[in-house]
């Protein structure tokens, strides 16, 4: 089961941005839009963008994430979010 951080972009948006970390594969996935991926493109070593049918970027996959990202610390700055939710096996919300 991945560890998830859910960021509701603002109080008007029903579409959250979701960060999922899969420890067993060391992959971080950032879901920008909840949609089905129809195409993926490697844009840099270990970085893959997922696209929907309208050619919008819907997600970003970072392979071998712990080599590129300090997973022990998440800093959020100047984002107009409504809620920040952390999930592992249960839900905790900060508002």
Residue, then its C-alpha position, 0 to 999 in steps of 0.5 A: x500500500x502506498x503512502x499518500x499525501x493529498x492536496x486539495x488545490x483550493x476550495x473551488x476545486x474538486x480535483x485533488x493533487x495526490x502524491x503516492x510513494x511506493x516503497x517496494x519499487x521506490x517510485x513517487x507518483x504525482x497525480x495531477x488529474x484523475x484520468x486514464x493515461x493513454x500515453x507516457x513519455x520519458x522526459x528525463x532519466x527516471x522521469x515519466x509524464x502520463x497523458x490523457x486522451x486530450x494530451x494533458x499531463x495527468x501525472x508524473x512518475x519518478x523512478x528510483x525516487x529516493x535517489x532524487x528526492x529527500x523523502x524524509x521531508x516534504x515542504x509546501x510553500x505558497x500553495x493556495x490549498x484548502x486541505x492537506x491530507x496524509x494517508x497510510x492506513x488511516x486518514x489524518x487531515x490538516x486544515 
